[in-house]
Amino acid sequence: MKEDAAAIDTIKTEAARLRAILIGSVGNLVEWYDFYVYSAFSLYFADSFFPGEDPLAQMMSASGVFALGFLMRPIGAYVFGRIGDGRGRRAALMLSVLLMCLGSLLIALAPTYATIGVGAPATLLLARLVQGVSLGGEYGSSATYLAEMAHPERRGFYSSFQYVTMIAGQLLALCVLLILQNVVLDAQALRDWGWRIPFAFGALLAIVALYMRRDLVETPAFKASRAERRRGSLSALLAHKRETATVVGLTLGGTIAFYVYTTYMQKFLKLSVGLSDAETTWIAAGSLLFALCLQPIYGAVSDRVGRRPMLIAFGVLGTIFTAPLLTAIQTARDAWIAFALICCAWLIVALYTSINAVVKAELFPAAIRVTGVALPYAATVSVFGGSAEYVALWFKAQGHESWFFYYASAAIFISLIVYATMPDTKKNSRIEREEEI
């Protein structure tokens, strides 16, 4: 009877664990939808906020605002790190999705340049800054929550759902675009007012996510470490200099690769490859769906072979093949060939995206984990990830687009050096050591 009762308790515990992971993941999906719908629809609203006749100049202005939103992510990472490490992962997750709702609603209601002049791009920038703070807090909070709630033997698999939901958020944004493009509105209506619909929809989704997150249970790791002081403080983070530097180094190449094949790829296919709006949207959506399916597969593989071998594989393959793949995509004149090449790229990039969140979480102790995961990551992404699209467009404007391909390859090579010298966090996980105590 005792064994039966223990088995039932185990089933209940596992069910509660899976429910918490699911709710945390769904909220993450909504946040990333709200953030990336800007990129998906910028082709349609850029001229509403930035006057002029040059589409490339308008896209550079829109991309510049996108990049500036990333500059707020370190601030969000610090603020929400203090909240997540001090008041709990649940509190940070709820507040981050609330801020994202406010940012999306502000864009949905923003007046155009023709209505209020320079106040229009200023309003757009303000909304993106709010969303940047939100996303800076979401990454570290959700990465920590998923890693702490996951079963030790399947931590890589469950943590991979952070990038499943990040990609799913972008995929949802593209699906909304496809529906509006092909079913609901024509191109002119999308440019006139239809681009507001996805932002209003995102604000509504954020409210639903907030409602779901109200019942999230706190992680055992946070509860066990409540007595520790200096939670989430910079002084506590500085006591882990090597781990902090490792997060910066392992993120550098991966974040550029991720944004090349997500936010930038749609513009690349349109402006450089010369495909139509519909073709670029379908290819972007299809390749993101392929990437989404890879995440849990690679995450599960990491639970068997370790994290470091997969990161090294990404570093080697990314350094060698990024420039050739982007060159091949650039010269492709068939949509199916472009799609196949992007999927080949994702076979490489997913080696990083599927496990990078759990690697960061496994580096830090519970008392500083949200801040340790979020702050160095956000700082690196704000400089290199958020600027990737703008840098690529700048190289194109200068007539040297291919230089960006080698820029991305060099960044991945720098990360490869880190991967080759860092320990395998699966074998040296701080989370697992805490659970054994």
Disulfide bonds with the S-S distance in Angstrom:
none
